[in-house]
């Protein structure tokens, strides 16, 4: 029995089915939102799992739920559209068993923290349409299947290759609604780096301080570190040919922490659970790009070392 959340969006004209790989916090939220506008969604299970899975969403005083069909990678059949919301470090391994089901032109929408995965996938699978999504929604899990909305944001979609722009525009239009804004942007790299800077400044600090996003704003030491992180991020962004101002990034990071004050970041959740984190694709990615330009980034280096000391080794890129 399905009970999708009421959605004040226009009905989706495009109801091409989607498969979701990685129905955790963000993946689960998007699966629920797709279902709410009439898009058929199938979850791809990790290992042995049941034939269905019910996800619920607590958004303020409103609770909604939906029961999705769930299948193994081997039984997925042809996949036209795949939302990938796995941890960045396991993306290639998680995608490997699905490659026979992805035909040329199949759309893969990456909705993940950090950067680096898309470069590998574009190089290895040039026949696929790789899109990127950047979201500022705050969402965390209480248990495997219960999601809690901790902050409402917006989402931007873009692509690496200009010949994929039509797909990116169409996907953004089919998913967007009044209560769920999804925007196409022709230059997704600027947005992606801005989001990376936010993640660099917030996620590892919430793990180190074992706090929620908003609590960082009450800690002078954390704020000072956030400012240093944003200064370093701006230096690297400018070296990459992007517009960046350290004070603007810092203010944006503080505003993001305020808007998602109740959120438990994925990095803190991973550290608390003893899982590998995505630090290698967040601050670690910034470190690699900084090294390529000969830029010292000691604040980001210190955060990487601090998280590495708290969690198991991450998956290799």
N, C-alpha and C positions, 0 to 999 in steps of 0.2 A: 504494500500500500504506500503510495507516494503522497507526501504533503509538502510540495515545494513552497518556499517563502513567497509571499505576495511581492510582486515586482511592479514598480510604477514605470516600467519601460514600455516602449512600443514593442509589439510582437515582432519577434525575429523573423524576417522574411527568409533567411537562409537557415534551414534546419538540417544541414548536412551533419551526420553523426560525428561525434568526437570520441576518441579514446583518451583516457587520462592515465599517465604513468607517474606515480608518486602522489597518491591522494592523501597527503598529510595535511598540514594547516592550509597553505595557499592552494594546493591542488584540490583539496576537499572543498574549499570555499568556492573555487571556480566551477567545480562539478555541480555544486548546488545552484549556483547562479545560472549556469547553462540550462539546467533542468527547469529552473523557474521561468525561463523564456521559451520553453518548448523544444530545446535542442536535445536529441537523444545522446546519452552519455554512458559509456561502458568503462568500468575501472579495470585496469590490468593489475592482477595480484602479484605480489612477491612470493614466490614459492607456493606452497600448498595452502589454499584458502577456499572458503565456501563459494557457492554460486551467486551469492548476492551480499551486499553490504549496505547497511543503513547509516547514513551520516546525519548528524543533527548540528544545528547552528544556534547559539545563543547570542542574540543581538539586542542588548539592552534588556527590555522586559519581554521581547518577542522570541519565541523558540519555534524553529521549523525543522523539518526532517525530510529525507528522501531516500528511498531504497533503490540502489543501482545494481544492474547486473555486473558480475565480476567474473573475469576469465583469466586463464593463464596466458602467458606470452605465446605459447605454442598453438593455442586454439583461437588466436585473435582474428585470423582471416585477413582480408585486405584492409589496410588502414589508410584512409584518405586524410584524416586530420588527427594529429597526436599532440596533446598538451603534455609537456614534460616539466614536472615540478619536483623532481628528485633532488637530492643533494648534488651539488656540482661535481664533487669528486667521484661519484659512482655513475654518472650519466652514461658514459660510453659503455660500461659493463652492463648497465640496465637496458640500454638500447640494443645491444648485440643480438639477443634472441628475437627481436622484433624486425630486424632488417629484412628478412625474407617476406614480411607482410607489407613493407613499405615500397610502393611502386614509384617509378620516376614521376616527380611532380607532387608527391605527397607532401603535406604541410606539417612541419614540426614547429610548434610554438614553445619556446623556452621561457619559462617563468621561474627564475631562480635568483638566489642571491649571488653576487660576485660576477666575475668576468673571466673569460678564457675558454669556456666550453664551446661556444659557438665557433670560434676560430678553428678548433680541431674538427668539429663536425662539418663545417663548410669545406675544409680541405679534403676530408676523407669521403664525403658524400655529396659531390657537386650536383648530382641529379635530383637532390631533395630541395624543397623550399624551406629554408631555415629562417624563422622569424623570432624576434626578441620582444618580450614584454617586460615593462618596468612598472611596478605597482607600489603605492604608498599605503595600501591597506595594512592595518595592524590586526593580526589574527594568531591565536595560539590554540593548542589542544589541551583539553582536560580529559585524559584517557585517549584511547586509540581513535574513537569515532565521534567524540564530542568536541566541536569547535566553538571558540568564544571570540566574537568580534570585539577587538579592543580599540579600534580606530578606523574611521572611514576615510578612504583616500581615492585617488584616481589611478588610471592605468594608461600607459602609452605603448603603442605597438610600432615596430619598424622592422626594417630588413637590411641585409648587408649588400644585396645586389639590386640595382635599379630595376631589373626585369621582374623582380618579385614585388614591386610596389603595389601593383593591382591586387595581388593576394592579400597584402598587409592591410590595404584600405578596406577590402571587402570583409576581412575577418573583424577588423575594428568596428565596422558598421553593424555587422550581425550580432556582435556581443554587447554593444553599448546601449545604455538606457538612462533615463533620468536619475535613477537611484544608483546607477553603476556606470559612471562615465569611462569610456574607453576611447582613446584618441589615436589616430594615426599621426606619426611625425616622420618627415622625410629624412631627418638627421637624428637617428636614434642614439648615436654615439655620445652626443652631448648629454642627453638625458641619462644614459647608462652610467657615464662617469660621475654625474651629479649624484645618482643613487649610490654608486660605489663609495663616494666620499661619505655619504650619510651612514652607510653600513660600517665603513672603517671607523667612524667616530663614535658610533653607538653600540654596535653588537658586541665587540670584544670587551668593552668597558662594563656592560651589564653582566657579562660572564665573570669578569674579574671581581666585581663588587657584589655579585650574586643579588642583583636588584632588577626591578622592572625599569622600563625605558625612562619613565618620568622621574624616577628617583635620582637619575644622574644630575638633574638640574638643581638638586639640593646639596650636591657634593662639590665644594670648591675645587678639590684636586681633580675630580673627574672633568669638570668644566675646563680647567686649564689644559688637561690632556686633549680634550675635544678640540680646543682651539689650535693646539700644536698639530694635531692630525689634519685638520682642515687647511692649515698653512702649507703643510707638506703636499697634500692632495692638489692644492691649487698650483704649486710649482710643477708637479708632474703633468697635470692637465694642460698647462700652457705649453710645456715641452712637447706634448702630443698634438699641438695645434688647435686646442680648444679654448673657449672663453672660460676664465675662472678667476674669481676673486676670493681670497681667503675669508674675509669678513662675511661675505654673502654666503659662503658655504657653511661657516660656523652658525650664522643666524638660522639658516635652513635646517641644520642638524638639531639645534635647540627647538625649533618649531616642530620638527618631526617627533622629537622625544616628547614634547608637550601633547601633540595630537594623539600619540600612541602611548600615553603615560602608563596605562594599565597593562600594556603588552609585555609578554615574556619573550624576549628575542630568541630566535632559533639557536643562536650560539650559546646563550645561557642554558637553554633547554638541553642542548647536546652535552654541555659540560656537566650539568646536574645528573644526566643519565649515563655518564661515562662513555659517550659516543664520540667518534671523530667529528671535528667541527669543519666548517667551510673556510677557515681562516686562510688557507692557501689560495683560495679564489677571491678573497676579499682584500685584506691588508697584504697578503702574500702577492697578489697580482700587482698591486701598487708598487710593492718592493721591486718586482721584476722589471716593471716599466721604468721605475726610477733608476735602476742599475743601467738600463739600456741608454739612458740619457746622462749618466754620470752624476745623478742627484742624490745627496745624502738625505735619508728619511729616518732619523733615529727614533722618533716617537712611534712610528709604525713598526719599526724593527723591534722595539721593546714590547709592543703589544703582541706581536707574533710569538716572541719568545715566551711571554707570560702565558698565552693560551696553550702553546705547545707543552709547557710544563704541567698544565692542568688536565690535558685530554690525551687519549690514545692517538697514535700517528694517523694522519688523514690518508685517504686513498691517493695514489699517485695520479698525476694528470695524464 
